[in-house]
Amino acid sequence: MKKGPFLKLVLALSLATLFSGCASVSQEATQTPIPPPSSPIVAGDSSLSMSGEDYASRLPAHIDTHGEKTILVDPNVHAWGAYGADGYLIRAGLAASGANWCHDTGRPCRTSTGSFRITSLGGADCKSSIYPKPKGGGPMPYCMFFHGSMALHGSPMMADANISHGCVRIPVSDAEWIRYNFANVGTRIIIKPYIS
């Protein structure tokens, strides 16, 4: 195998991920749609809260989803919500988006805002190829990429704050639920603008 093209590919991927937030290598990325949950989750269900905190109260109970299921992330209130095609919130939880500034990279690392589509789905073995510096390997279980190398993914390191390098971190159990019970390739994800 020639080393030249391989090294160029590695360098290109490294530069792309350096400037776009999270980077991941997933053994299980797939384009296969996942069936919808077998039973709907209703407001008042214990699945709307984690550790006694009701994250659903931080988000609107209803949004205009244009008739499709949607994931909403609000970095201002540190919460994510899964909305059915009817626009009603069916599950919510803690979300830590990109920080204003990352000291290890010397640059801002806020999550890109806007409306995106999930482009790939990974399994429990997703890991960052760049963070922590210098070699990567940070766990990103159940990664769901939506904007270049930015992903919604599980993390064992959570806070009620924006602390990531650009990805949206959520509790591992929440990421697993979204990955296997809600998200498909093409599912819409909306990242609300930062207020300050």
C-alpha positions in Angstrom: 0.0 0.0 0.0 1.3 3.4 -0.9 1.7 5.8 2.1 1.3 9.0 0.1 -2.5 9.0 -0.6 -3.2 7.5 2.9 -1.2 10.3 4.6 -3.0 12.9 2.5 -6.4 11.5 3.5 -5.4 11.4 7.2 -4.1 15.0 7.0 -7.3 16.2 5.2 -9.6 14.6 7.8 -7.5 15.9 10.7 -7.7 19.5 9.3 -11.4 19.2 8.6 -12.1 18.0 12.1 -9.8 20.6 13.8 -12.0 23.4 12.5 -15.4 21.9 12.8 -15.8 20.7 16.3 -16.1 17.0 17.3 -14.5 14.3 15.3 -15.4 10.7 15.4 -14.5 7.3 14.0 -17.4 4.9 14.1 -17.3 1.3 13.4 -21.1 1.1 13.1 -22.1 4.1 11.1 -25.1 3.1 9.0 -27.6 4.4 6.5 -30.3 1.9 7.6 -33.5 3.5 8.9 -34.6 2.6 12.4 -38.2 1.7 13.1 -40.2 4.1 15.3 -40.6 3.4 19.0 -43.1 0.6 19.8 -45.1 2.7 22.2 -45.3 6.5 22.4 -44.0 8.3 25.4 -46.5 10.8 26.9 -46.0 13.9 28.9 -45.7 13.2 32.6 -43.8 10.0 31.9 -40.7 9.6 34.1 -38.7 9.4 30.9 -39.0 13.2 30.6 -36.8 13.7 33.6 -33.3 12.7 34.8 -32.1 12.8 38.4 -35.2 14.6 39.5 -34.7 17.5 37.1 -37.6 18.0 34.7 -35.9 19.1 31.4 -39.2 19.1 29.6 -40.1 22.3 31.5 -37.1 24.0 29.8 -38.5 23.5 26.3 -41.8 24.3 24.5 -44.4 21.6 24.9 -45.2 22.0 21.2 -43.3 23.2 18.1 -44.1 23.3 14.4 -42.3 20.2 13.1 -43.8 20.5 9.5 -45.2 17.0 10.0 -41.9 15.2 10.8 -40.3 14.1 14.0 -37.6 16.5 15.1 -34.9 16.8 17.7 -34.6 20.3 19.2 -31.4 21.4 21.1 -31.4 24.6 23.1 -27.9 25.6 24.2 -29.4 28.5 26.3 -31.3 26.1 28.6 -29.0 23.1 28.2 -31.8 20.8 27.1 -32.7 18.5 24.2 -36.2 17.4 23.2 -37.7 14.8 20.8 -40.8 16.0 19.1 -43.2 13.7 17.3 -44.5 14.5 13.8 -47.5 16.1 15.5 -45.2 18.6 17.1 -45.6 17.5 20.7 -42.7 16.9 23.0 -42.3 13.2 23.8 -39.0 13.1 25.7 -36.4 15.6 26.9 -33.1 15.7 28.8 -29.9 17.5 29.6 -27.7 18.7 26.7 -24.2 20.3 26.8 -23.5 22.1 23.6 -20.2 23.7 22.4 -18.4 26.1 24.7 -17.8 29.7 24.0 -14.1 29.1 24.1 -11.9 26.0 24.2 -8.6 26.6 25.9 -6.9 23.5 24.5 -7.6 24.6 20.9 -7.4 28.4 21.5 -10.6 29.1 19.6 -14.4 29.4 20.0 -16.1 26.0 19.7 -19.8 26.7 19.8 -22.1 24.2 18.1 -23.3 25.3 14.7 -26.9 26.6 14.8 -29.7 26.1 12.4 -31.7 23.2 10.9 -29.8 20.1 9.9 -30.4 16.4 9.1 -28.8 13.4 10.7 -26.4 12.0 8.2 -25.1 8.9 10.0 -25.8 6.8 13.0 -23.1 5.0 15.1 -23.1 2.6 18.0 -21.7 2.3 21.5 -18.1 2.2 20.2 -18.0 5.8 18.7 -14.9 7.6 19.8 -13.4 11.0 19.0 -10.4 10.9 16.6 -9.1 14.2 17.9 -10.2 14.9 21.5 -8.8 14.9 24.1 -5.7 16.4 22.6 -3.3 15.2 21.3 -4.4 11.6 20.4 -8.2 11.5 20.7 -10.1 8.5 22.0 -12.8 10.3 24.0 -16.0 8.3 24.1 -18.9 9.5 21.9 -21.4 6.5 22.3 -24.3 6.4 19.9 -23.0 9.3 17.8 -25.5 10.8 15.3 -23.7 13.2 12.9 -25.7 16.2 11.6 -23.2 18.8 10.4 -19.8 17.7 9.1 -18.1 16.3 12.1 -20.6 17.7 14.6 -22.7 15.1 16.3 -25.3 14.5 19.0 -23.8 11.8 21.2 -23.8 10.3 24.6 -21.2 11.3 27.1 -20.2 10.2 30.6 -19.0 13.8 31.2 -22.0 16.0 31.6 -22.8 19.3 33.1 -25.7 21.8 33.1 -23.5 24.0 30.9 -22.0 24.3 27.4 -18.7 22.4 27.7 -18.1 20.5 24.5 -15.7 21.1 21.5 -18.8 21.6 19.3 -20.8 18.4 19.5 -24.0 18.1 21.6 -23.4 15.9 24.6 -26.3 14.1 26.2 -26.4 11.4 28.8 -25.5 8.0 27.4 -28.9 6.4 28.1 -30.6 9.3 26.3 -28.3 8.9 23.3 -29.0 5.2 23.2 -32.8 5.9 23.3 -32.6 8.4 20.5 -30.3 6.3 18.4 -32.4 3.1 18.5 -36.0 4.5 19.1 -36.3 7.9 17.5 -33.5 8.9 15.0 -33.1 7.8 11.4 -30.7 9.0 8.8 -32.5 12.2 7.6 -34.2 13.0 11.0 -34.3 16.8 11.4 -32.3 18.3 14.2 -32.6 22.0 15.1 -29.9 23.7 17.1 -31.3 27.0 18.5 -29.1 30.1 18.3 -27.1 31.1 21.4 -28.5 34.2 23.1 -25.3 35.5 24.5 
